[in-house]
Amino acid sequence: VTTAVYFSSCKEKNSEPKADNKEDSVQKVIARGEYLANNVATCIHCHSQRDFNKFSGPVVPGTEGGGGFVFDGKIADFIPGVIYGKNITPDPETGIGTWTDDEILRAITHGIRKNGDTLFPIMPYANYNRMAKDDLLSIIAYIRTLKPIKNKIPDRQLMIPISMAYPGAALQASVDGNVRPPVSETVKYGEYLSTAADCIGCHTPFVKGQPDFSRAYAGGNLFNFPGFRVNSSNITPDSTTGL
């Protein structure tokens, strides 16, 4: 089923009110996907080039989704090798232009590429695996609107077998039953967004390459970005060292 058709018939109780016509409905879907991909799940941040000569390393205009950003032990010591952000633009040769919605959905929620390769979980697909399907399809709809960029990404170079990192036990077989809480339920909706944003991934200390969930959100990860270094903050409610 295509993204547009899925949303033209979507009647889930947590969906936005239906638009006046199909074109408006599709635009609402794409707008939701743009918000999620740029500000929550941050797909575009990791799958584009970044300008670290500027504060927070904004995305270089024109490279959105084109991939090539390098993740390695220089950036964070818990990364076991060199990994490259993939090209997620609709380019048919070097991007995902030939992928179906279901194939993209499987990559986002189960870390499996079209060709069967397993993605390294620096992309938090275990978190995306908990997102509502309509939000996931919104992201897919938005990604399909990106400018196609021809950019062949190098193969990753891992120092461990991917089987050691794959979070298979944490993954649901299907995302069909996932529900997005109403915005009015502030805490539940906040939990939903913070899960999709993988706040816990950056703000939980790692010990020997594994997150110490007994200190979830306590901070302490060192990131070495070009031009600056930063330790993730303690974002727990601790009155002395947190928020």
Disulfide bonds with the S-S distance in Angstrom:
none
